[in-house]
Amino acid sequence: MLRASFNRNMALFAARSRTRIQISSPLLVLGLRFNSSRTPEEKIAYNKIKEELQKDWTAPTLTYEQVKQRSQQPSEDAYLIDVREPDEVLQGMIPSAVNLPLSGLSGALHMDGDRFKEKYGFRKPALDQEIVFYCRSGMRSSTASDVARRNGYKNIMNYKGSWLDWTARVGRS
């Protein structure tokens, strides 16, 4: 069933973009990943399909001013989550933010509350809780927003400017 759905999506994409697509390698359909032996044409087709599938949703973005306000008035009902890796966090963090690396985000969202708190040092977010993600430049925070949404979280926002924007603006004030 998944393969049929994938093949239908490929056919629709090819028809819309007038692209001829031939797939000769096995697929991991759930992740839409080709195996390592994919051809350059398959890689291009995969990336186009991935872009099409991801167009259905993007998290609302916040400005520096909106994030600054949230950082100055922290709340247990809203989290500002830095998804950078621990070695990057050593550079600094936005005040009141917590760290949950993108590399462990999906697994963390499946943990029970006690184990989550023990590992990350803060309470696991509720599905309807406000969550603002940021990273270094906005790419990983966009991915984190998508991961959270696909795991049932509903009130997700993205600080697209992220750490680079924050440090540039704080340095000017």
C-alpha positions in Angstrom: 0.0 0.0 0.0 2.8 2.5 0.9 4.7 1.6 -2.3 1.5 2.1 -4.3 1.0 5.5 -2.7 4.6 6.4 -3.3 4.5 5.4 -6.9 1.3 7.4 -7.4 3.0 10.5 -5.9 6.0 9.9 -8.1 3.8 9.7 -11.2 1.9 12.9 -10.2 5.1 14.7 -9.6 6.6 13.6 -12.8 3.5 14.6 -14.8 3.4 18.1 -13.1 7.0 18.8 -13.6 7.4 17.0 -16.9 10.3 15.1 -15.4 11.1 11.5 -16.4 11.8 9.5 -13.3 13.1 6.0 -13.2 13.8 4.3 -9.9 16.0 1.3 -10.0 17.1 1.0 -6.3 15.1 -0.3 -3.3 13.2 2.2 -1.2 12.7 2.7 2.4 9.3 4.2 1.7 8.4 5.4 5.2 11.5 7.6 5.3 11.5 8.2 1.5 15.2 7.3 1.5 16.9 5.6 -1.3 19.7 3.2 -0.5 23.3 4.3 -0.9 23.5 3.0 -4.5 21.1 5.6 -5.9 22.0 7.3 -9.1 22.4 11.1 -9.5 19.0 11.2 -11.3 17.4 9.4 -8.4 18.9 11.8 -5.9 17.5 14.7 -7.8 14.1 13.1 -8.1 14.2 12.3 -4.4 15.0 15.9 -3.4 12.2 17.2 -5.6 9.7 14.8 -4.0 10.9 15.7 -0.6 10.5 19.4 -1.3 6.9 18.7 -2.6 6.0 16.7 0.5 7.4 19.3 2.9 5.5 22.2 1.3 2.3 21.2 3.1 3.3 22.9 6.4 5.8 25.3 7.9 5.9 26.6 11.5 5.1 30.2 12.0 8.3 32.2 12.4 9.1 34.6 15.1 11.2 37.8 15.0 14.0 38.7 17.3 11.7 41.1 19.2 9.2 38.3 19.8 11.8 35.9 21.0 13.4 38.5 23.2 10.1 39.1 24.9 9.7 35.4 25.5 13.2 35.1 26.9 12.6 37.9 29.4 9.3 36.4 30.6 9.9 32.7 30.8 7.0 30.4 31.6 6.5 26.7 32.4 3.8 26.8 29.7 6.1 27.8 26.9 9.6 26.6 26.0 12.3 28.2 24.0 14.3 25.1 22.8 17.8 25.3 21.4 18.3 22.3 19.1 22.1 22.8 18.7 24.5 20.1 19.9 26.0 20.5 23.4 29.4 21.6 22.0 27.7 24.4 20.1 25.7 25.5 23.2 29.1 26.2 24.9 29.1 29.4 22.8 26.1 30.6 24.7 22.3 30.3 24.7 19.4 32.7 24.5 18.3 33.5 28.2 15.7 31.1 29.5 16.2 28.6 26.7 16.7 24.9 27.3 18.7 22.5 25.2 17.3 19.5 23.3 19.7 18.5 20.4 18.0 17.8 17.1 19.9 14.5 16.9 17.9 13.2 19.9 14.6 15.1 19.4 12.5 12.4 17.9 13.5 9.8 20.5 13.0 12.3 23.3 9.5 13.1 22.2 8.7 9.4 22.6 10.1 9.2 26.2 8.0 9.1 29.3 7.9 12.3 31.3 10.1 11.1 34.1 12.9 9.8 31.9 12.7 12.9 29.7 13.2 15.2 32.7 16.0 13.1 34.1 17.9 13.2 30.8 17.2 16.8 29.7 16.6 18.6 33.0 13.2 20.1 32.2 9.7 18.8 32.0 8.6 17.2 28.7 6.5 19.6 26.7 2.8 18.9 26.5 1.3 18.4 23.0 -0.5 21.7 23.1 2.3 23.7 24.8 3.9 26.6 23.0 7.4 25.6 21.7 9.8 27.9 20.0 12.7 26.2 18.3 16.0 27.8 17.4 19.5 26.6 16.3 22.5 28.3 14.8 21.1 29.6 11.5 17.4 28.4 11.3 17.8 25.2 9.3 17.8 22.7 12.1 15.1 24.6 13.9 12.9 24.2 10.8 13.6 20.5 10.9 12.8 20.4 14.6 9.5 22.1 14.0 8.6 19.5 11.4 9.7 16.6 13.7 7.6 18.0 16.6 4.6 18.5 14.3 4.8 14.9 13.0 4.9 13.7 16.6 1.6 15.4 17.5 2.8 18.8 18.8 0.4 21.6 17.8 1.7 25.0 19.1 5.1 25.1 17.4 7.0 28.2 16.3 10.4 28.7 14.7 12.9 31.5 15.4 14.3 31.5 11.8 17.1 34.0 12.6 18.3 31.7 15.4 21.6 32.2 17.3 23.3 34.1 14.5 20.5 36.8 14.4 20.4 36.8 18.2 24.1 37.5 18.8 24.2 40.1 16.0 21.3 42.0 17.5 22.4 41.7 21.2 25.8 43.0 20.1 24.2 46.1 18.7 22.1 46.9 21.8 
